[in-house]
Amino acid sequence: MGQLWPPLLLLLWGWGAGAQQGTQPFSIRIEGDVTLGGLFPVHARGPAGVPCGEVKKEKGIHRMEAMLYALDQINADPQLLPNLTLGARILDTCSRDTYALEQSLTFVQALIQKDTSDVRCADGRPPLFTRPERVVAVVGASASSVSIMVANVLRLFAIPQISYASTAPELSDSNRYDYFSRVVPPDSYQAQAMLDVVKALGWNYVSTLASEGNYGESGVEAFVQISREAGGVCIAQSMKIPREPRAGEFDKLIKRLMETPNARGIIIFANEDDIKRVLEAARRANLTGHFLWVGSDSWGSKISPILRQEEVAEGAVTILPKRASIDGFDQYFTSRSLENNRRNIWFAEFWEDDFKCKLTRPGTQPEEAARKCTGEERIGRDSTYEQEGKVQFVIDAVYTMAHALHSMQLDLCPGAPGLCERMDPVDGRTLLHYIRGVSFNGSAGTPVMFNENGDAPGRYDIFQYQLTNTTAPGYKAIGQWTEYLRLNIEEMQWSGGQQDIPSSVCSLPCGPGERKKMVKGVPCCWHCELCDGYQYQLDEFTCETCPFDMRPSPNRTACRPTPIVKLEWSSPWAVLPVCLAMGGILGTTFVVVTFVRHNDTPIVRASGRELSYVLLTGIFLIYAITFLMIAEPGVVVCAARRLFLGLGMALSYSALLTKTNRIYRIFEQGKKSVTPPRFISPTSQLAITFSLSAVQLLGALAWLGALPPHSVIDYEEQRVPNPEAARGVLKCDMSDLSLICCLGYSLVLMVTCTVYAVKARGVPETFNEAKPIGFTMYTTCIVWLAFVPIFFGTAQSAEKIYIQTLTLTVSMSLSASVSLGMLYVPKVYVIIFHPEQNVAKRKRSFKAAAAALSTSTRLSQKGSGCQNGADAAPAGK
C-alpha cells in the first residue's frame, strides 16, 4: 500500500466508508467458491453530468452474457475445476475510464483493512460487518483507456486482469502493467502482419499514408518502427492526411507519392473516407494499377471505401482480426427471456431496446405511444440478432481463469476436494504465474496462450480485393497471420488479372551467388557483385570462402564436398605402367624358372647363381611396386610403399655393385700382385649385397616406426582456379621430397655401380659381365635423369598425381627391364636355343682370356674360385 498515491488513497478510503453505509455499485453477483470480477461497457458514456447513457446491446450485453455463458459451461464441466464453483461480480463501466475506476474499487474492497474499534451502534454494541467477497481476478475491460486506468489499481493489490478487447500497444509494458493480460492481440501485431505481407510479396521499398490522429499515426509509427528493427524494408515517404484536408490535398499526396515511382507499395492506416478520397485522386491522375495498396483493419473487407473505385482498388491487400462465431452462445443467447435470465439486472433494459417496447414496472406508468412488451418475444425471431465479434474472446478470458485455477489447485491442493488452506485466500501473484502458463484450445478451436508480456498471439485474416477473372468480384481470403504469415501467393491476382507479383523495390534482387554492395545512404538500394573463386554467398551481403575441403555449388549459394579422386585401375594413366609391370613380372618369372631348371649348367654357374637370384628378386620387387603405387591408399598400402619402393632397387643395385666391384678388384689386384683380393667368394658377395640392402630396409623400418603411415586427402594439389574442376586427391602421406629420399639411397648405389662399371670397361669383352653391367648402368642413369625433371616439372599440374605416378612406375619398370634384358635375356637365349654351345664356348673363352690377360687371368681364376669352373668363366657371345 506504500505505493498508493495520496489522491487514490483518499478515494479508496472514502469509497470504503460509503460502501459500509450501503451505497454499493449497481452490479451482478453470482455466488461461488471463487469469485471473478467482470467489467463490461453495458451502457454508453452519458451526457455531461450523467455517468451512463443508453444500453449497448452488442458490445455491452452480448459480451457480458458471454461471461455468464462461460461460467455456466465451466461449472457444468466435471473435468474442469471439479468440486469448485466459479462465482462472479460483474460491473458496468459505462464506457468511461473514471467511472470504471470508481466501480472497480468494489474488487479491492475485501483487501482494505480498516480500524473499526471506535465504531459503535446506538446501543453501544460493536457493529456487525458483512465481509465482501474476495475477487481473485478480473475479466475486462473493453476500451484500452479503461483497462489502463483499472490496471493501475489492480496491480497494487496483486489482482490479475485479463482483457477481451483492449489492444493498445502501451499495455504490453510488463513493467507498468505486470498483472495485465489479454486474449486479443495488440495493435503492434497488425503492423507486424502487414510488414510480413510486404516481405512475402518481395517488396522492400514502400511508402506510408496515415490519417491524422491516434489510430493512423500510431499504426504507421508501429509499422515504421518494426520495419526498422526487422530490416529489409525501407520507407520511401511517410505522409499524413490532415483532419480537415483542403481542396486538392489528395491530388498533392498522389503527386508526392510519384516522386518515388519505384515505391509502388502503399501502407495505409486511414479512415474509410480518407481511403476513398485517396483512391479517387489516384484515378484522376490516371494511375490505375500503379499503386499497390496494403490496408489496415479500418479498410478490412468493407465495401464503402472502394465504392465506384473498384478498378483503382483492384489487388489491394487488407487485414482484419480473425473472429469466429460461437454456435453454443447463439443457442444460449437466443433462448434468454425475462423469465430465465433474472440474474442479469440489465436484461430488461436490453429487452426494451431490442424489441422496441416498454415493460410495465411497479409504480411507473408506461408511455401511451410505446408498445408494451409481452414477454413472449424471442431474440433472433422478433428482432435482428448477430453475434458480436468479441464474444469469442470474452469466453476465452473466462476459460483462461478457470484453467489457471484448475492447474493451481492440482499443484497446491493435490487430492483435496475444493479449496485447501494454500488456496484460501488465492494468492494473486501465484495465480498470475498460472495464467501466463495456460495453453488450451479456445472456444473457436484456436490456441489460447500468452507471451512474457501477457499478450495473446495475433490472429488475422488476409484479404485481397479481386475484380478480374472471378465470378464474384470482391474480397477474397488469401491467407492468415498467427504469429507468422501464411499467404497463398498462387491465389492472388493484381490489376488486370495478372498473376505475377508486381515489384516495389529500389533495386532488383541479386541473383544466386551474388552479394549486395549497398549504396551509401540508401539502405534498400544496392549493386550486385558475383562471388568469385572458391567463394559462396554466405548471406545477401557477404561472400565467404568455402572450407579447404569444399567448393562452391554451381550457383554459389552454398558449399559442397570436393570430389575425391585417386588413380583407378581402369584409368588410361594406369594402362602403360600395369602392362610394363605385368610383362616384366612374367619375364622375370620366366628367367628365374629357366635358371632354376638349368641351375647347374655352365652359363648359370658362370653368372654367379647366388647374386643372380638376389638381383632377379630385386627386379621382381621393382615391377611389383607398380601395383602398390596404383592401389587405393590405405595404412597397409602406404606402409608397403614405404618398405618396398626403395628395397627392390636397393637389392638390384647392391647386387650389381657387388658384381662390378668384384670384377674391378680382381683385375686391379692382378696388375699389382698375384695375391687374390679379399671377399670375392659367393658367400662374401651375398653378405656384402645384403649388408648394402639392409641400410635401405632399416631406414624404411625406422621411418615406419617414427611416422606411422596413413592415407591423406590432398585438396591443394588439384585446387585449380575453376572450382568445378577441383578435386581432392587420396594418397599416402608421402611428399615429393620424402619419396626422393626413399629412393635416394638406391640412386647412390646406382651411381656408385655406374662408376665401377666405367672403371671396369677395360676388362676383355669376352670376360664375365662387366660390359653388360656397364651398358645397363648407363641406360639406367639416362632413364632416371629423364625421370627427375618430369617428376618435379609437373608439381603444379592439375594432373600431378597421374603424371608422377606414371613417370615413377615407368622409370622403375624401364630400369628393371634394362637390367633384365642386358644381363639375362642373352643367357636365357643360349640356354634354351643353343644348349650344345655351352661347353665349347666356355673352352674357347678360357683360351682367349688366357692369351689376353696372361698372369692377370690366372690370378683372376685363382681368386675367383676357378677350381669349380664356374664364376670366372667367360660369358660367351
NORZI-V346848 format. One record per residue. N is the residue number from 1. OMEGA is omega in degrees with one decimal (999 if undefined). D_LAST is the distance of its C-alpha to the last C-alpha in Angstrom with 1 decimal. Layout:
# NORZI-V346848
n	omega	d_last
N	OMEGA	D_LAST
N	OMEGA	D_LAST
This chain:
# NORZI-V346848
n	omega	d_last
1	-179.9	127.6
2	-178.0	127.1
3	-178.5	125.2
4	175.4	128.2
5	-171.0	129.7
6	-178.4	133.5
7	-179.8	134.6
8	178.8	132.6
9	177.4	133.9
10	179.7	137.4
11	-179.0	136.8
12	-179.0	135.4
13	179.1	138.3
14	178.8	140.8
15	-179.7	139.3
16	179.3	139.3
17	177.7	143.0
18	-179.9	143.7
19	-179.7	141.6
20	-179.3	143.8
21	172.1	146.8
22	179.5	145.6
23	-178.3	144.4
24	-178.3	140.9
25	176.0	138.8
26	-172.0	139.0
27	172.8	136.0
28	179.2	134.7
29	176.5	134.4
30	-176.9	132.5
31	177.1	132.6
32	177.6	129.4
33	177.3	127.6
34	-174.9	125.6
35	174.3	127.0
36	174.4	125.1
37	177.6	126.6
38	178.4	126.5
39	-177.3	127.2
40	176.8	127.7
41	-177.4	129.4
42	178.8	132.0
43	174.8	134.3
44	177.3	133.6
45	-178.8	134.6
46	177.0	138.3
47	-176.6	140.4
48	178.7	141.5
49	-179.9	143.2
50	-175.1	142.1
51	-172.1	138.9
52	178.1	138.1
53	-176.7	138.4
54	-179.0	138.0
55	177.5	135.8
56	-172.4	132.1
57	-174.6	131.3
58	-175.5	127.6
59	179.6	126.3
60	-173.7	129.0
61	-179.9	130.2
62	-176.5	126.9
63	179.8	124.9
64	177.1	127.4
65	176.7	127.7
66	176.5	123.9
67	178.6	124.2
68	177.9	126.9
69	-179.3	124.8
70	178.2	121.7
71	178.2	123.9
72	-179.1	125.2
73	-177.7	121.6
74	-178.5	120.4
75	178.7	123.4
76	-177.5	123.0
77	-178.1	119.3
78	-178.4	118.9
79	-176.9	115.3
80	-177.8	116.1
81	176.4	118.3
82	179.7	119.7
83	175.6	123.0
84	178.2	123.4
85	177.3	125.5
86	173.2	125.0
87	-177.1	128.1
88	169.4	128.7
89	-172.0	130.8
90	-176.6	130.6
91	178.8	132.0
92	178.8	132.7
93	-178.0	131.2
94	175.2	133.3
95	-178.9	130.3
96	-173.9	131.3
97	-178.6	129.3
98	177.3	132.3
99	178.7	134.1
100	178.0	131.0
101	179.0	130.6
102	-180.0	134.2
103	-175.1	133.7
104	176.4	130.5
105	174.2	132.3
106	-175.5	133.3
107	-177.4	129.8
108	-176.5	130.1
109	-177.3	133.6
110	-177.4	132.7
111	-179.7	130.6
112	179.0	133.4
113	-178.0	135.0
114	176.9	138.7
115	-178.6	141.3
116	-177.0	144.3
117	-178.4	146.1
118	179.1	149.0
119	-178.4	149.5
120	175.9	152.4
121	-176.9	154.3
122	179.8	158.0
123	176.9	158.9
124	179.1	156.7
125	177.7	153.9
126	-177.5	150.2
127	175.0	149.0
128	-180.0	146.6
129	172.2	143.5
130	-176.9	141.4
131	-179.6	137.8
132	178.8	135.9
133	-179.3	132.8
134	178.0	129.5
135	-175.3	127.2
136	-179.0	123.5
137	-175.4	121.9
138	172.8	123.0
139	-179.0	121.9
140	2.8	122.4
141	-177.1	123.3
142	-179.0	122.8
143	-179.1	123.0
144	-179.7	120.6
145	177.3	123.5
146	-179.7	125.3
147	179.2	122.2
148	-179.0	121.6
149	-177.4	125.2
150	-178.1	125.2
151	179.8	121.8
152	178.0	123.0
153	-174.5	125.7
154	-179.4	123.8
155	179.3	121.0
156	-179.4	123.5
157	177.0	124.4
158	176.9	120.8
159	178.9	121.6
160	-177.8	118.7
161	177.0	119.2
162	179.3	117.4
163	179.9	118.2
164	-175.8	117.9
165	-176.6	118.3
166	-173.7	117.9
167	-177.4	114.8
168	178.1	115.3
169	-178.7	112.1
170	-177.1	114.2
171	176.4	114.6
172	179.2	110.8
173	-175.6	111.4
174	176.2	111.0
175	-178.8	112.4
176	-175.7	115.8
177	-172.5	116.0
178	179.2	114.1
179	-177.3	116.2
180	173.5	116.0
181	178.4	113.7
182	-179.5	113.8
183	174.7	112.5
184	-179.7	112.4
185	175.5	109.6
186	-178.4	110.6
187	179.1	110.7
188	177.9	107.6
189	178.8	105.7
190	177.1	107.0
191	178.0	105.5
192	179.2	102.2
193	179.3	102.2
194	176.6	102.8
195	178.4	100.0
196	176.6	97.7
197	179.6	98.7
198	-179.0	98.0
199	-179.5	94.5
200	179.0	93.8
201	177.8	94.6
202	179.7	92.1
203	176.1	94.8
204	-176.5	94.6
205	-174.6	97.2
206	174.0	100.8
207	179.1	104.4
208	-178.8	107.3
209	-174.6	110.9
210	170.2	113.6
211	178.9	117.3
212	-176.6	119.2
213	-173.9	120.2
214	-175.5	118.8
215	-175.9	117.0
216	-175.8	115.2
217	179.4	114.4
218	177.9	113.3
219	178.4	111.1
220	179.0	109.3
221	178.4	109.1
222	179.6	107.4
223	-179.2	105.0
224	-178.8	104.2
225	-179.1	103.7
226	179.7	101.5
227	178.2	99.4
228	180.0	99.0
229	-178.3	98.0
230	-177.8	95.6
231	176.8	94.1
232	178.2	92.6
233	-179.8	96.0
234	178.7	97.8
235	179.7	101.4
236	178.4	101.8
237	177.2	105.6
238	-173.0	108.2
239	-175.8	111.7
240	176.8	115.0
241	-177.4	117.7
242	177.3	121.2
243	179.8	123.9
244	-176.2	126.1
245	176.6	123.8
246	178.5	125.4
247	179.5	125.3
248	-177.7	121.8
249	-177.2	120.2
250	175.1	117.8
251	177.5	116.8
252	178.4	115.9
253	179.6	113.8
254	179.1	111.8
255	178.3	111.4
256	178.1	110.1
257	-179.2	107.6
258	174.5	106.2
259	174.5	105.3
260	-172.0	102.2
261	178.8	101.4
262	178.4	98.1
263	-177.1	100.1
264	179.1	101.3
265	-179.2	101.8
266	176.2	105.3
267	-171.7	106.2
268	171.3	109.9
269	-174.8	112.4
270	177.0	115.7
271	-173.2	118.8
272	-177.2	119.4
273	179.6	121.5
274	178.4	119.1
275	-178.0	116.2
276	-177.2	118.1
277	175.0	119.1
278	179.0	115.5
279	178.4	114.3
280	179.9	117.2
281	177.9	116.1
282	178.5	112.5
283	179.7	113.8
284	179.3	116.0
285	178.9	113.0
286	-179.6	111.1
287	176.2	108.4
288	179.3	108.4
289	-179.6	104.9
290	-176.5	103.8
291	179.6	104.9
292	-170.8	103.4
293	171.1	106.1
294	-172.5	105.6
295	179.0	109.0
296	-176.6	110.3
297	175.1	112.5
298	172.8	115.5
299	175.0	114.0
300	179.2	112.5
301	-177.3	113.3
302	179.5	116.6
303	-173.3	117.7
304	-178.4	120.3
305	-174.5	118.0
306	-177.8	116.2
307	-177.3	119.1
308	174.7	118.9
309	-171.9	115.8
310	-177.0	113.3
311	178.2	110.9
312	-177.3	110.6
313	-177.1	110.1
314	-179.1	107.5
315	-179.1	104.4
316	177.3	106.3
317	-177.7	104.9
318	-174.9	107.6
319	-178.5	107.8
320	178.9	110.4
321	-177.2	110.7
322	179.7	109.7
323	178.0	112.7
324	177.2	113.5
325	-178.1	116.7
326	-176.3	117.5
327	-179.3	119.0
328	178.4	120.5
329	177.5	122.4
330	179.3	123.7
331	179.8	125.1
332	-171.3	126.6
333	-179.4	128.2
334	177.4	129.6
335	179.3	131.3
336	177.6	133.1
337	179.8	136.8
338	-177.6	139.8
339	-173.5	140.3
340	-178.8	136.8
341	-178.8	135.8
342	-178.3	138.6
343	178.9	136.2
344	-174.6	135.4
345	179.2	138.4
346	-173.8	137.4
347	178.9	136.9
348	178.2	140.5
349	176.4	140.0
350	-177.6	136.8
351	179.7	138.6
352	-177.7	141.2
353	-175.9	138.8
354	-177.2	136.4
355	177.1	139.2
356	179.0	141.5
357	-179.3	144.4
358	176.5	146.5
359	177.7	147.1
360	179.6	150.5
361	178.6	150.7
362	176.2	153.6
363	179.7	156.0
364	177.7	154.5
365	179.8	155.7
366	177.1	153.0
367	-175.6	153.2
368	-176.3	155.1
369	-175.8	152.5
370	176.0	149.5
371	179.9	148.3
372	176.6	148.7
373	179.5	145.7
374	-174.9	146.0
375	178.9	143.2
376	178.3	141.8
377	178.7	139.5
378	-179.5	135.8
379	179.9	133.0
380	176.7	130.7
381	-178.6	133.3
382	177.5	136.2
383	177.5	134.3
384	179.4	130.9
385	171.1	128.2
386	-175.0	124.7
387	179.4	122.9
388	-169.9	122.5
389	-176.1	118.9
390	179.0	118.9
391	179.6	120.1
392	-175.0	116.6
393	175.7	116.1
394	179.8	119.4
395	-179.6	118.4
396	179.5	115.0
397	179.6	116.7
398	178.8	118.9
399	176.4	116.1
400	176.9	114.1
401	-176.9	116.9
402	179.6	117.0
403	178.5	113.3
404	178.5	113.4
405	179.0	116.3
406	179.3	114.7
407	179.6	111.5
408	179.2	113.6
409	179.3	115.7
410	-177.5	112.7
411	-174.8	111.3
412	-177.8	114.5
413	-177.3	116.5
414	177.7	114.0
415	-177.4	115.9
416	176.6	119.3
417	177.9	121.4
418	-178.4	122.9
419	173.9	122.9
420	-176.0	122.2
421	-177.3	123.2
422	177.3	120.0
423	-179.9	120.9
424	6.3	124.6
425	177.7	124.8
426	179.0	121.6
427	-175.2	119.8
428	-179.0	119.1
429	177.8	115.9
430	178.7	114.4
431	177.7	115.5
432	177.9	113.9
433	180.0	110.6
434	176.9	110.8
435	-178.6	111.8
436	-178.1	108.8
437	-178.2	106.6
438	174.0	107.9
439	-179.0	105.7
440	176.8	107.1
441	-175.4	107.5
442	-174.4	110.7
443	179.1	113.4
444	179.8	111.3
445	179.4	108.2
446	-177.9	106.6
447	174.0	105.4
448	179.2	107.8
449	-176.9	106.3
450	172.4	106.7
451	-174.8	104.5
452	178.2	105.0
453	-179.5	107.9
454	179.8	109.7
455	174.1	108.8
456	177.3	108.0
457	179.6	105.0
458	177.8	105.7
459	-178.4	105.9
460	170.1	106.4
461	179.4	106.2
462	-179.1	104.6
463	170.3	106.1
464	177.4	105.4
465	-177.4	108.0
466	-174.4	106.6
467	-175.2	108.4
468	176.6	106.0
469	177.5	104.1
470	-178.8	106.3
471	-178.9	109.1
472	179.5	111.1
473	-179.8	110.9
474	-178.6	111.3
475	179.3	109.7
476	177.7	106.7
477	-177.9	105.2
478	179.2	101.6
479	178.0	100.8
480	-179.6	102.1
481	174.8	101.5
482	-174.4	101.6
483	174.1	100.0
484	-173.0	97.3
485	169.2	97.4
486	-172.8	96.6
487	178.5	96.9
488	-176.8	96.2
489	-175.7	94.8
490	179.9	94.2
491	-177.8	98.0
492	173.1	99.0
493	-170.3	99.9
494	-174.7	101.1
495	-178.5	103.3
496	178.4	103.2
497	-178.9	101.5
498	-176.8	98.0
499	-178.7	95.7
500	-178.8	93.4
501	176.7	94.5
502	-175.1	95.8
503	171.5	94.5
504	-174.8	96.5
505	175.7	93.9
506	177.8	93.6
507	179.0	89.8
508	-179.7	87.7
509	175.4	85.5
510	179.3	82.0
511	177.4	79.2
512	179.4	76.7
513	177.7	74.5
514	178.0	77.0
515	179.3	79.2
516	170.8	82.7
517	-169.6	83.3
518	172.5	87.0
519	-175.2	89.4
520	177.7	91.3
521	179.1	94.9
522	-169.9	94.4
523	-179.6	92.9
524	177.1	92.6
525	-173.7	90.9
526	168.2	87.3
527	-178.1	84.2
528	177.3	81.0
529	-178.2	77.6
530	171.9	74.4
531	-175.3	72.4
532	178.7	69.0
533	-179.8	65.5
534	179.3	65.3
535	173.4	69.1
536	-177.5	71.4
537	179.3	75.1
538	172.4	76.5
539	-173.1	80.1
540	-178.6	82.0
541	-168.8	81.9
542	168.2	78.5
543	-177.2	74.9
544	178.1	72.7
545	179.5	68.9
546	173.6	67.3
547	-172.0	65.7
548	-178.0	62.1
549	-178.2	61.0
550	178.0	63.1
551	-178.0	63.6
552	175.0	66.8
553	-178.0	67.7
554	179.0	67.7
555	174.3	71.4
556	176.5	71.0
557	-179.8	73.8
558	175.4	71.8
559	178.1	68.4
560	-178.2	65.9
561	175.2	62.8
562	-179.6	59.6
563	179.6	57.1
564	179.3	54.2
565	172.9	50.7
566	179.9	47.2
567	-178.1	43.8
568	177.8	44.2
569	-178.3	41.5
570	-177.9	42.8
571	175.2	42.6
572	179.3	40.4
573	-176.7	39.2
574	-174.9	37.7
575	-176.9	36.0
576	178.7	32.8
577	-178.0	32.3
578	179.3	33.0
579	178.6	30.6
580	-178.5	27.7
581	179.7	28.7
582	177.7	29.0
583	179.3	25.7
584	179.9	24.0
585	178.3	25.9
586	178.7	25.0
587	179.2	21.2
588	179.4	21.5
589	179.6	23.6
590	179.2	21.2
591	-178.8	18.3
592	-180.0	20.9
593	179.3	22.2
594	179.4	18.8
595	-179.7	18.2
596	179.9	21.8
597	179.5	21.6
598	-173.2	18.5
599	-175.9	19.7
600	177.9	19.5
601	-177.6	16.1
602	-177.5	13.8
603	179.7	11.3
604	-179.4	14.5
605	179.8	16.1
606	179.5	13.3
607	-174.9	13.5
608	-170.9	17.1
609	-174.5	19.0
610	-179.5	22.2
611	179.0	21.0
612	178.9	18.7
613	176.8	21.9
614	-179.8	23.9
615	178.8	21.5
616	175.7	21.5
617	177.4	25.3
618	178.7	25.6
619	177.9	23.7
620	179.9	26.0
621	179.3	29.0
622	177.0	28.1
623	-175.1	28.0
624	-177.9	31.2
625	177.5	33.1
626	-178.2	33.4
627	176.0	35.9
628	-179.3	37.9
629	-179.9	38.2
630	-178.1	39.6
631	180.0	41.8
632	-176.7	45.5
633	175.9	46.2
634	-178.0	48.1
635	-177.9	48.4
636	-178.8	45.6
637	-179.2	43.3
638	177.4	44.0
639	179.6	43.5
640	177.7	40.2
641	-179.8	39.1
642	-173.3	40.1
643	-170.1	38.3
644	-176.9	35.0
645	179.7	34.5
646	-174.8	33.1
647	179.8	32.1
648	178.4	29.0
649	179.1	27.7
650	178.1	29.0
651	-176.9	27.0
652	-175.3	23.8
653	173.1	24.2
654	179.2	25.6
655	179.4	22.6
656	178.2	20.2
657	179.1	22.8
658	179.5	22.9
659	-177.4	19.2
660	178.6	19.1
661	-179.3	22.5
662	179.9	21.4
663	-177.9	18.4
664	-177.7	20.8
665	-179.4	23.7
666	-175.7	21.8
667	175.2	20.9
668	178.8	24.2
669	179.9	26.1
670	178.7	24.4
671	-175.5	25.8
672	-176.8	29.3
673	179.5	29.8
674	-179.9	28.5
675	-179.6	29.7
676	175.8	27.0
677	-179.0	27.5
678	173.3	29.3
679	175.7	28.1
680	177.7	24.5
681	178.6	25.0
682	-178.8	24.0
683	179.4	27.7
684	-179.1	28.1
685	177.3	25.2
686	-179.4	26.8
687	179.1	30.1
688	-179.1	29.0
689	-178.6	27.3
690	177.1	30.4
691	177.7	32.7
692	179.8	31.2
693	-178.4	31.4
694	177.6	34.9
695	178.2	36.2
696	-178.0	35.4
697	-179.8	36.9
698	177.5	40.0
699	179.3	40.6
700	179.2	40.5
701	177.6	42.8
702	177.4	45.2
703	177.9	45.2
704	-179.1	46.1
705	-177.5	48.9
706	-179.7	50.4
707	-179.0	50.3
708	-176.2	50.2
709	173.2	48.3
710	178.7	50.2
711	178.4	50.0
712	174.1	52.1
713	-178.6	53.3
714	-179.0	52.7
715	-178.8	55.4
716	-173.4	54.8
717	-179.3	51.3
718	175.5	52.5
719	-175.3	56.1
720	-179.0	56.1
721	178.7	59.2
722	-176.6	60.0
723	-178.8	61.0
724	-179.7	60.3
725	-177.7	56.5
726	178.0	56.6
727	169.6	54.6
728	-175.3	54.1
729	175.7	50.5
730	-177.7	49.9
731	177.1	47.1
732	-177.4	46.4
733	178.2	48.1
734	176.4	45.1
735	177.5	45.6
736	-178.5	43.0
737	-179.6	43.2
738	177.6	42.9
739	178.9	39.8
740	177.1	38.1
741	179.0	39.3
742	178.8	37.8
743	-173.2	34.4
744	-179.1	35.1
745	178.3	33.8
746	178.2	30.4
747	175.8	30.2
748	176.7	31.0
749	-179.2	28.1
750	179.8	25.8
751	179.8	27.1
752	178.4	26.9
753	177.8	23.3
754	178.3	22.6
755	179.5	24.5
756	177.3	22.4
757	177.4	19.2
758	-179.2	20.8
759	-177.1	21.8
760	-176.6	18.5
761	-179.7	16.9
762	179.3	17.3
763	180.0	15.0
764	-173.7	12.3
765	177.6	9.2
766	-174.3	7.3
767	170.0	10.0
768	-168.9	10.5
769	-174.9	11.1
770	-177.5	13.3
771	177.8	11.7
772	178.4	11.3
773	178.9	14.8
774	177.8	16.1
775	179.0	15.3
776	-176.2	16.8
777	178.3	19.9
778	-179.1	20.5
779	-179.8	20.5
780	178.4	22.6
781	178.5	25.1
782	179.4	25.6
783	-176.9	26.3
784	174.1	28.8
785	174.9	30.4
786	-177.9	31.1
787	-172.0	32.5
788	-179.6	35.1
789	178.6	37.2
790	-176.9	37.1
791	-176.7	38.2
792	178.6	41.0
793	-179.8	41.9
794	-175.7	43.1
795	-178.8	45.3
796	-177.6	48.5
797	176.7	47.3
798	179.8	49.2
799	-173.7	45.8
800	-175.2	44.5
801	-177.9	43.9
802	-177.3	41.8
803	-177.5	39.8
804	177.7	39.0
805	177.9	38.0
806	-178.1	35.8
807	-177.3	34.3
808	-175.7	33.6
809	179.1	32.2
810	178.7	29.9
811	179.7	28.7
812	179.9	27.9
813	178.8	26.3
814	179.2	24.1
815	177.4	23.1
816	-179.9	22.3
817	176.9	20.4
818	179.0	18.3
819	-178.3	17.5
820	-176.3	16.9
821	-176.5	14.7
822	-172.0	12.5
823	-170.0	12.3
824	-179.7	12.6
825	177.6	12.2
826	-179.8	8.4
827	179.0	9.3
828	178.8	12.4
829	-179.9	10.9
830	-178.3	9.1
831	-173.9	12.3
832	-170.5	14.6
833	-178.9	13.5
834	-177.6	11.6
835	-176.8	13.2
836	-177.6	13.8
837	-173.8	10.3
838	-173.0	10.5
839	-177.7	12.8
840	-179.4	11.8
841	-179.6	8.2
842	-179.2	10.1
843	179.6	12.7
844	-179.6	10.9
845	178.7	9.3
846	-178.6	13.0
847	179.9	14.5
848	-179.9	12.6
849	-179.0	13.4
850	-179.6	16.9
851	-176.0	17.6
852	-170.4	16.7
853	178.1	18.4
854	-175.1	21.2
855	-180.0	23.5
856	-179.3	21.6
857	178.6	18.8
858	179.3	21.5
859	179.6	23.2
860	-179.2	20.2
861	-178.6	19.7
862	-175.6	23.4
863	-175.4	23.9
864	175.2	21.1
865	-177.9	22.4
866	177.7	20.0
867	177.6	22.8
868	172.9	21.6
869	-175.5	18.1
870	-164.8	16.5
871	-177.1	16.4
872	-176.5	15.2
873	175.1	12.2
874	-177.4	8.9
875	-176.9	6.8
876	-180.0	3.8
877	999	0.0
